[in-house]
Amino acid sequence: MKAAEYFNNGYTCAESVIMEAIEKGLVPKELLPVATAFSGGMGSGCLCGAVAASQVVIGYLFGRDNQQGNEVTARAKAKEFIERFKTNHPATCCRVLTRGMEMASPERKAHCTNMVDDCSKILEEIVKVKV
């Protein structure tokens, strides 16, 4: 997926998911700066930035006052995303997902690339109904 390429070329995990969504025309480019704050578990190791960015895209596409009038709620899509993510990963917490890995290590970079790629794939499947 394109998000993994962005991640391996200098964007954060959250920014990478948003960049792919921008490229696909799903969200406006103005959302990119919003994603910056989500990386590294929002700076505290909490919610995985790629998961958080995926939720931003879901909210943008399916949230309150959405012009498309889609009957599927943002909460239902958000829940589906988390459930699907957790089928492949033990948690959504960055700290848990990267436990024992040094921040700048190649091991962590590869592990997080996998997370970004998984989020991108799940997100694509969830929003497919939308696009």
N, C-alpha and C positions, 0 to 999 in steps of 0.2 A: 504494500500500500504506500501511497505517496507520503503519508504522515511519518512513516519510519525514515524515509529519505530526508525530510525536513529535520527530524530529530538528529540524524547523523551528520547534518550540515549546519549545526549551530543554534537551531531553535530549541527551546525547552520542550518538555513532554506536552504540556498544555498548549503551547503555541503551535506545535506541530499538528495536533488534532484540528485546531482552529484553522491553520493554514490550508489544510486539505479541504476543509468545509468551505473556505473562501474560494479556493480554486474550483470547486464543484458548483459554485454559485448558490450554496445553501445559506450562507450568512454574509453580512457585509464586512468589508475589510476593517471597519471601525471596531470590531470585536477582538482583533488581535491584541491590542494593548491590555484589554481586560484579562486575557489568558495569562499574561506574564506573571501576575500575582499568584496564580495557582500552582506554579511549578515548585518542585521540591516539597510537595504536600502542603502547599500554601505557606512555604517558608518554615513550617514547624514539623513537617513529617506526617501530617494528618492525611487527609484524603488525597489519593494519588492524583497528580495534576492532569494526567490523560483522562482519568475518569471524570474529574471536575469539568474539564473542557467539553467532554462528550455531553455532559448534562447541560452545559450552556447551549450547545447546539440544539439539543432536544427541546429545551425551554424556548429558544428562539423560534423554532419551527412549529411547536405544538402548544405553546403557552397561551396565557390569557390574552384576549383581544387579537389572536392570530387572524390575519386577513383571509386565510384560506378556508376558515370555518370547518376545519377537520374535527370530526366527532371524537376522535381518540384524544384523551387528555394527556397533558405533559406528565402528570404523575404516573399514569399507567406506563408510558414509554420509559420514564426514568426508572421505574421499578423493574421493568423488563430488562433494561440495560444492566442494572446491578446484578440481577439474578443470572443473566448470561455471563457476565464477567466473572462472577463467583463460581461458575462451573469449571473454569480453568485456573482460577487463582484463589488462595485461601482467604483473602480479605481485600478491602478497598483502601486500606491505610498504607501510605507510602512507607512508613517506618516498618510495618510488618512485612510488606512485600520485598523490601530491600535489606532486611535484617542481616547483619554480618558482612555487609558489603561496604567498602570505602566509597565515599561520594565520587571521587574522580577515577575509580578503577575501571579497567576495560570490562571486567565481569559485570559491574553494575550497569555500565553503558549498554552492554548486550542484553542484559536482563530488562532494562527499561525500554530498549528498542522493541523487545517482544511485547511489553505492556502497551506501548503506543500502537503497535501494529494490531494487537488484539482489539483495543478500543476502536480503532479505525474500522476494522471489519465488522464488529458488532454494531457500531453506529450506522454504517452503511446499510446493513440489513434492517435495522429498526426504522430508518427514515426512508427506506425504499418505497414504502407506501405513499410517502409524501411527495417524492420527486417524479 
